[in-house]
């Protein structure tokens, strides 16, 4: 048995996609419906910068097909602070804004930290303890993306494992790569693509990432990716896998996600 593998891109509003990914005369009002019918998931970046209300989440849910899942980036006011233990009020404000209205289309919540944020075991542990299991009756899944090398230590992986929070694997030119499986799902952000590649990544790289995703979904850990705590193995059990083509090669990101899904689905 394996978990579900879903791949997508960041957002659905991007002018260079008009006439490339989107048909020439498709109205902006129909872009979400089009995008969500071509990839099984999208990472929403707008929730990091702005506040949205329940009617917006209801609208997003209504425009996407059954089985589609949104990953929401947690608001920056939660993670961009000196003392993470004091993030509770901002966190509840974000989670209580209506995200639960997505229902079964609510995927992981991505909590992204600045590259300058260093690992502090006590403070980061206090932050993870704040993360709720449910919001308005809807189960929440949390992932953390850390971008400072000080997090590449067994203590960080142990904290994430203790709280059942996934560590984002970042395929990035500068940020640390941490492939420890610490939650009941896996979250990867592929950020070294190129607009020179038709499918964002090369065919060989897409083949490799599709195989890694299959290993994750079956409950394993790819043996060719670095970990913070290589001495601890995650329990072998099926896991859902979320893969997003982000940052570099954004013009070709939707094509990367579709090419990836074609490989996963055989």
ZABA-952173 format. One record per residue: x negated, y, z of N, C-alpha, C in turn; residue number from 1; residue in one letter. Coordinates in steps of 0.05 Angstrom, whole numbers, plus 5000, padded with zeros to 4 digits. Layout:
X|Y|Z|X|Y|Z|X|Y|Z|NUM|a
...
This chain:
4983|4976|5000|5000|5000|5000|4983|5025|5000|1|x
4993|5046|4988|4978|5071|4986|4998|5094|4991|2|x
4986|5116|5001|5003|5140|5004|5006|5154|4977|3|x
5022|5175|4977|5027|5190|4952|5003|5209|4947|4|x
4996|5211|4922|4975|5229|4913|4988|5251|4897|5|x
4983|5276|4905|4994|5299|4891|4972|5319|4885|6|x
4972|5330|4861|4952|5351|4854|4967|5375|4842|7|x
4956|5398|4848|4968|5423|4838|4947|5445|4837|8|x
4957|5469|4837|4939|5492|4836|4949|5513|4856|9|x
4935|5535|4858|4943|5556|4876|4963|5575|4863|10|x
4987|5576|4874|5008|5594|4864|5019|5587|4837|11|x
5037|5605|4827|5048|5601|4801|5050|5627|4785|12|x
5041|5649|4797|5041|5675|4783|5013|5683|4777|13|x
5005|5682|4752|4978|5688|4743|4980|5695|4714|14|x
4974|5720|4707|4978|5730|4680|4964|5714|4658|15|x
4939|5705|4662|4926|5689|4641|4940|5662|4635|16|x
4958|5653|4652|4973|5629|4647|4995|5633|4627|17|x
5002|5659|4623|5024|5665|4604|5014|5661|4575|18|x
5026|5643|4561|5018|5637|4534|4997|5614|4533|19|x
4988|5605|4556|4969|5582|4557|4984|5559|4571|20|x
4986|5561|4598|5002|5541|4612|5032|5546|4608|21|x
5041|5571|4610|5069|5577|4606|5074|5583|4576|22|x
5097|5575|4566|5104|5582|4538|5105|5612|4534|23|x
5100|5621|4510|5097|5650|4504|5119|5667|4515|24|x
5144|5660|4512|5166|5678|4519|5180|5670|4544|25|x
5168|5653|4560|5180|5645|4585|5181|5668|4605|26|x
5204|5675|4616|5206|5697|4634|5193|5690|4661|27|x
5183|5711|4675|5171|5706|4701|5190|5693|4721|28|x
5215|5698|4718|5235|5686|4736|5236|5656|4733|29|x
5227|5645|4711|5228|5617|4706|5201|5603|4709|30|x
5181|5618|4717|5154|5606|4719|5152|5585|4741|31|x
5164|5590|4764|5163|5570|4785|5176|5544|4777|32|x
5199|5547|4765|5214|5523|4756|5197|5507|4736|33|x
5184|5521|4718|5167|5508|4698|5143|5495|4711|34|x
5129|5510|4728|5105|5499|4741|5111|5475|4758|35|x
5133|5476|4774|5139|5454|4792|5149|5430|4778|36|x
5156|5432|4752|5164|5409|4736|5140|5396|4722|37|x
5117|5409|4724|5093|5399|4711|5071|5389|4730|38|x
5072|5398|4755|5054|5388|4776|5071|5382|4800|39|x
5063|5363|4817|5079|5355|4840|5076|5371|4865|40|x
5057|5390|4865|5052|5407|4888|5039|5433|4880|41|x
5043|5453|4897|5030|5479|4893|5022|5490|4920|42|x
4998|5501|4922|4989|5514|4946|4997|5544|4945|43|x
5012|5553|4964|5022|5581|4964|5002|5599|4979|44|x
4989|5616|4965|4970|5635|4976|4983|5660|4988|45|x
5006|5667|4977|5019|5692|4986|5026|5693|5015|46|x
5031|5670|5027|5038|5669|5056|5014|5676|5074|47|x
4990|5676|5063|4967|5684|5078|4966|5714|5082|48|x
4975|5729|5061|4973|5758|5061|4999|5772|5069|49|x
5022|5759|5064|5048|5773|5068|5067|5756|5084|50|x
5087|5769|5095|5108|5755|5110|5132|5750|5091|51|x
5143|5727|5093|5167|5720|5077|5189|5712|5096|52|x
5214|5714|5087|5237|5707|5104|5251|5682|5093|53|x
5269|5671|5109|5282|5646|5102|5295|5646|5075|54|x
5308|5667|5065|5320|5666|5038|5300|5660|5016|55|x
5275|5670|5020|5254|5664|5000|5247|5635|5000|56|x
5243|5623|5023|5237|5595|5025|5260|5577|5014|57|x
5284|5585|5019|5307|5571|5008|5307|5572|4978|58|x
5300|5596|4967|5299|5599|4938|5277|5581|4926|59|x
5254|5581|4939|5232|5564|4929|5241|5535|4929|60|x
5254|5526|4950|5263|5499|4952|5283|5492|4930|61|x
5301|5511|4924|5322|5505|4904|5311|5504|4876|62|x
5288|5517|4871|5277|5519|4843|5258|5496|4836|63|x
5251|5481|4857|5232|5458|4852|5247|5432|4851|64|x
5238|5413|4836|5252|5387|4834|5248|5370|4859|65|x
5264|5349|4861|5262|5330|4883|5234|5318|4882|66|x
5222|5314|4905|5195|5302|4907|5173|5323|4906|67|x
5179|5347|4898|5159|5368|4898|5153|5378|4926|68|x
5127|5386|4931|5119|5394|4957|5102|5420|4956|69|x
5109|5439|4973|5093|5463|4976|5073|5461|4999|70|x
5048|5468|4995|5030|5472|5017|5030|5502|5022|71|x
5033|5510|5047|5033|5539|5054|5008|5547|5069|72|x
4995|5568|5060|4972|5578|5074|4981|5595|5097|73|x
4972|5588|5121|4980|5602|5145|4971|5632|5144|74|x
4987|5649|5156|4982|5677|5155|4955|5685|5167|75|x
4942|5704|5155|4915|5712|5163|4914|5723|5191|76|x
4936|5734|5201|4936|5746|5228|4934|5724|5249|77|x
4938|5699|5241|4935|5676|5260|4906|5668|5262|78|x
4892|5667|5240|4864|5656|5240|4842|5677|5240|79|x
4848|5701|5231|4827|5722|5230|4826|5737|5256|80|x
4816|5725|5277|4814|5737|5303|4790|5726|5318|81|x
4780|5742|5336|4756|5735|5351|4762|5711|5370|82|x
4785|5713|5384|4792|5692|5403|4816|5676|5392|83|x
4811|5652|5383|4832|5637|5370|4853|5627|5391|84|x
4845|5625|5415|4863|5616|5436|4886|5635|5440|85|x
4883|5660|5430|4904|5680|5433|4922|5682|5409|86|x
4921|5662|5391|4936|5663|5366|4965|5654|5368|87|x
4973|5645|5391|5000|5633|5395|5023|5650|5385|88|x
5024|5675|5392|5046|5692|5385|5048|5696|5355|89|x
5025|5701|5342|5024|5705|5313|5031|5679|5299|90|x
5023|5656|5310|5029|5630|5298|5059|5625|5298|91|x
5071|5630|5321|5100|5625|5324|5116|5644|5306|92|x
5106|5669|5303|5119|5688|5285|5119|5678|5256|93|x
5096|5667|5248|5094|5657|5220|5111|5632|5217|94|x
5108|5613|5234|5123|5588|5232|5153|5592|5235|95|x
5161|5612|5250|5189|5618|5255|5201|5636|5234|96|x
5186|5643|5213|5196|5662|5193|5215|5649|5173|97|x
5218|5622|5174|5236|5608|5156|5223|5586|5140|98|x
5198|5579|5147|5184|5558|5131|5199|5531|5132|99|x
5213|5526|5154|5227|5501|5157|5250|5498|5136|100|x
5258|5521|5124|5280|5520|5104|5271|5505|5080|101|x
5245|5500|5076|5236|5484|5054|5243|5454|5057|102|x
5249|5446|5082|5258|5419|5088|5237|5398|5079|103|x
5246|5378|5063|5227|5357|5055|5208|5367|5033|104|x
5210|5392|5025|5191|5403|5006|5169|5419|5020|105|x
5169|5418|5046|5148|5431|5061|5125|5411|5065|106|x
5102|5417|5053|5078|5401|5056|5061|5411|5078|107|x
5035|5407|5077|5017|5416|5098|5016|5446|5101|108|x
5011|5455|5126|5004|5483|5131|4974|5484|5132|109|x
4963|5501|5115|4934|5505|5113|4925|5529|5129|110|x
4909|5524|5150|4898|5546|5166|4869|5550|5157|111|x
4864|5573|5145|4838|5579|5133|4823|5599|5150|112|x
4798|5594|5154|4781|5611|5172|4759|5625|5155|113|x
4752|5648|5164|4732|5664|5150|4705|5650|5150|114|x
4688|5656|5130|4662|5644|5129|4644|5652|5153|115|x
4651|5674|5166|4636|5684|5188|4644|5671|5215|116|x
4666|5656|5215|4676|5644|5239|4660|5620|5246|117|x
4646|5620|5269|4629|5598|5278|4645|5579|5296|118|x
4635|5555|5298|4648|5535|5314|4643|5540|5344|119|x
4665|5543|5359|4664|5545|5388|4683|5522|5397|120|x
4672|5502|5409|4688|5478|5415|4712|5484|5433|121|x
4708|5500|5454|4730|5506|5472|4751|5523|5458|122|x
4743|5544|5444|4763|5562|5432|4777|5548|5409|123|x
4762|5533|5392|4776|5520|5370|4794|5498|5380|124|x
4786|5485|5401|4803|5465|5413|4829|5477|5424|125|x
4827|5501|5435|4851|5515|5445|4869|5522|5422|126|x
4858|5529|5399|4874|5536|5376|4889|5511|5366|127|x
4875|5489|5364|4888|5464|5354|4910|5455|5373|128|x
4906|5461|5398|4927|5453|5418|4952|5469|5414|129|x
4950|5493|5402|4973|5510|5398|4991|5501|5375|130|x
4980|5484|5357|4994|5477|5333|5018|5458|5340|131|x
5042|5466|5334|5066|5450|5341|5070|5427|5322|132|x
5083|5406|5332|5089|5383|5315|5114|5387|5298|133|x
5132|5404|5307|5156|5409|5293|5163|5439|5293|134|x
5179|5447|5273|5190|5474|5272|5219|5472|5263|135|x
5238|5480|5280|5266|5478|5274|5274|5450|5264|136|x
5263|5430|5277|5270|5402|5271|5254|5390|5248|137|x
5238|5406|5234|5222|5396|5211|5194|5389|5221|138|x
5184|5365|5214|5157|5357|5222|5136|5374|5207|139|x
5116|5383|5222|5095|5399|5210|5069|5382|5208|140|x
5055|5387|5186|5028|5375|5182|5008|5397|5179|141|x
4986|5396|5194|4967|5418|5195|4940|5409|5184|142|x
4928|5428|5169|4901|5424|5158|4885|5449|5164|143|x
4859|5446|5170|4842|5469|5175|4819|5470|5155|144|x
4815|5493|5144|4792|5497|5126|4772|5515|5139|145|x
4749|5504|5146|4728|5519|5160|4706|5524|5139|146|x
4693|5547|5142|4674|5555|5121|4647|5564|5132|147|x
4640|5554|5156|4614|5561|5168|4600|5534|5175|148|x
4574|5533|5169|4559|5508|5172|4559|5498|5201|149|x
4564|5515|5220|4564|5507|5248|4586|5486|5254|150|x
4605|5483|5236|4626|5463|5240|4618|5435|5232|151|x
4595|5432|5220|4586|5406|5211|4572|5391|5234|152|x
4588|5385|5254|4579|5370|5278|4600|5350|5286|153|x
4593|5328|5299|4612|5308|5307|4634|5319|5326|154|x
4627|5339|5342|4646|5350|5361|4670|5363|5346|155|x
4666|5375|5323|4688|5387|5308|4706|5365|5297|156|x
4694|5344|5286|4710|5322|5275|4726|5309|5298|157|x
4714|5306|5321|4727|5294|5343|4751|5310|5352|158|x
4748|5337|5353|4771|5354|5360|4794|5351|5341|159|x
4788|5352|5315|4809|5350|5295|4822|5323|5297|160|x
4807|5302|5302|4818|5275|5305|4836|5273|5329|161|x
4828|5285|5351|4844|5285|5376|4871|5297|5372|162|x
4872|5318|5355|4898|5333|5351|4912|5324|5326|163|x
4901|5305|5311|4914|5295|5287|4915|5315|5265|164|x
4896|5333|5264|4895|5354|5244|4875|5347|5222|165|x
4883|5350|5197|4865|5344|5175|4844|5366|5171|166|x
4819|5357|5165|4798|5376|5157|4798|5377|5127|167|x
4801|5401|5116|4801|5405|5087|4773|5398|5076|168|x
4773|5381|5055|4748|5377|5041|4746|5398|5019|169|x
4725|5414|5021|4721|5436|5002|4698|5429|4983|170|x
4705|5426|4957|4685|5423|4937|4678|5452|4928|171|x
4659|5464|4941|4653|5492|4938|4623|5496|4936|172|x
4615|5518|4922|4587|5523|4918|4572|5530|4943|173|x
4586|5542|4963|4572|5552|4987|4583|5540|5013|174|x
4609|5535|5015|4621|5526|5040|4614|5497|5046|175|x
4613|5490|5072|4606|5462|5079|4627|5442|5069|176|x
4617|5419|5062|4634|5397|5053|4637|5377|5075|177|x
4661|5373|5085|4666|5355|5108|4688|5336|5101|178|x
4681|5311|5097|4700|5291|5087|4711|5272|5109|179|x
4707|5279|5134|4718|5263|5155|4748|5262|5153|180|x
4759|5238|5155|4789|5235|5155|4798|5235|5184|181|x
4813|5256|5191|4820|5261|5219|4850|5262|5224|182|x
4866|5262|5202|4895|5263|5205|4908|5241|5190|183|x
4934|5242|5188|4949|5222|5173|4953|5229|5144|184|x
4939|5250|5135|4939|5257|5106|4911|5269|5100|185|x
4906|5272|5074|4880|5283|5066|4886|5308|5048|186|x
4870|5329|5052|4873|5354|5037|4847|5362|5025|187|x
4845|5364|4999|4821|5371|4985|4825|5396|4967|188|x
4806|5414|4967|4808|5438|4950|4783|5437|4931|189|x
4789|5434|4906|4768|5431|4886|4762|5459|4874|190|x
4739|5470|4880|4734|5498|4875|4709|5504|4858|191|x
4700|5484|4843|4677|5488|4827|4683|5482|4797|192|x
4707|5487|4789|4715|5483|4761|4705|5506|4744|193|x
4712|5505|4719|4703|5526|4700|4724|5530|4678|194|x
4728|5555|4670|4746|5560|4648|4735|5550|4621|195|x
4709|5542|4621|4697|5531|4597|4706|5502|4593|196|x
4716|5489|4614|4726|5462|4612|4756|5462|4607|197|x
4765|5448|4588|4793|5448|4581|4810|5441|4605|198|x
4801|5422|4621|4816|5413|4644|4804|5421|4670|199|x
4791|5445|4670|4779|5457|4694|4753|5443|4703|200|x
4755|5417|4707|4732|5400|4713|4725|5383|4688|201|x
4701|5373|4687|4694|5355|4665|4709|5329|4667|202|x
4712|5314|4645|4725|5288|4647|4712|5269|4667|203|x
4686|5270|4668|4672|5252|4687|4678|5260|4716|204|x
4679|5286|4721|4685|5295|4749|4714|5288|4756|205|x
4732|5292|4737|4760|5285|4743|4763|5255|4748|206|x
4749|5239|4733|4750|5210|4738|4741|5204|4767|207|x
4719|5217|4775|4708|5212|4802|4727|5221|4824|208|x
4739|5244|4820|4758|5254|4840|4783|5238|4841|209|x
4793|5228|4819|4816|5211|4819|4811|5185|4834|210|x
4787|5174|4831|4780|5149|4845|4777|5155|4875|211|x
4766|5178|4883|4764|5184|4911|4792|5187|4923|212|x
4810|5200|4908|4837|5203|4918|4851|5176|4923|213|x
4846|5158|4905|4857|5131|4908|4846|5117|4934|214|x
4821|5121|4939|4809|5110|4963|4822|5122|4988|215|x
4825|5149|4988|4838|5162|5011|4866|5152|5014|216|x
4881|5150|4992|4909|5142|4994|4912|5114|5005|217|x
4893|5097|4999|4894|5069|5008|4885|5066|5037|218|x
4875|5089|5049|4867|5088|5077|4837|5089|5082|219|x
4822|5090|5061|4793|5090|5064|4780|5117|5063|220|x
4754|5118|5064|4739|5143|5062|4718|5139|5040|221|x
4717|5157|5020|4697|5154|4999|4669|5154|5010|222|x
4652|5136|5000|4625|5133|5012|4605|5152|5000|223|x
4614|5169|4981|4595|5188|4968|4600|5217|4976|224|x
4615|5221|4997|4620|5249|5007|4609|5252|5035|225|x
4598|5276|5041|4586|5280|5067|4606|5283|5090|226|x
4599|5274|5113|4616|5276|5137|4602|5290|5160|227|x
4617|5301|5178|4606|5313|5202|4600|5292|5223|228|x
4616|5271|5223|4612|5249|5242|4612|5222|5228|229|x
4591|5216|5214|4590|5192|5198|4591|5166|5215|230|x
4587|5169|5241|4587|5145|5258|4615|5136|5266|231|x
4635|5152|5260|4663|5145|5268|4680|5141|5243|232|x
4692|5117|5242|4709|5111|5219|4739|5116|5226|233|x
4753|5126|5207|4782|5131|5211|4797|5104|5208|234|x
4819|5101|5223|4835|5077|5220|4844|5074|5191|235|x
4844|5049|5181|4852|5044|5153|4882|5042|5152|236|x
4895|5061|5140|4924|5061|5136|4930|5080|5113|237|x
4952|5075|5099|4960|5092|5076|4962|5121|5085|238|x
4952|5139|5068|4954|5168|5073|4963|5183|5048|239|x
4980|5203|5051|4985|5221|5029|4961|5238|5024|240|x
4957|5245|4999|4933|5260|4991|4942|5284|4975|241|x
4932|5308|4982|4938|5333|4968|4912|5344|4957|242|x
4912|5349|4931|4888|5359|4917|4895|5385|4902|243|x
4880|5406|4907|4887|5432|4894|4862|5442|4879|244|x
4868|5450|4854|4847|5463|4837|4849|5493|4842|245|x
4828|5504|4854|4829|5531|4866|4804|5546|4857|246|x
4806|5572|4857|4783|5591|4855|4771|5591|4827|247|x
4748|5576|4823|4734|5577|4798|4750|5561|4777|248|x
4751|5571|4752|4765|5558|4731|4796|5560|4734|249|x
4805|5582|4746|4833|5585|4752|4851|5585|4727|250|x
4840|5595|4705|4856|5596|4680|4863|5567|4672|251|x
4845|5548|4677|4849|5521|4669|4859|5503|4692|252|x
4864|5515|4715|4871|5499|4739|4896|5482|4735|253|x
4918|5492|4723|4941|5474|4719|4935|5450|4702|254|x
4918|5454|4682|4910|5432|4664|4893|5412|4679|255|x
4877|5422|4698|4861|5404|4714|4879|5387|4732|256|x
4899|5399|4744|4917|5384|4761|4933|5363|4744|257|x
4942|5370|4720|4956|5351|4704|4938|5329|4694|258|x
4914|5335|4686|4895|5315|4677|4888|5296|4700|259|x
4885|5307|4724|4880|5291|4748|4903|5271|4753|260|x
4928|5282|4752|4951|5264|4757|4953|5243|4736|261|x
4946|5249|4711|4947|5228|4690|4928|5206|4696|262|x
4905|5212|4708|4886|5192|4715|4896|5175|4739|263|x
4907|5189|4758|4918|5175|4782|4940|5156|4774|264|x
4957|5165|4756|4980|5149|4748|4974|5128|4726|265|x
4949|5128|4718|4941|5108|4698|4949|5114|4670|266|x
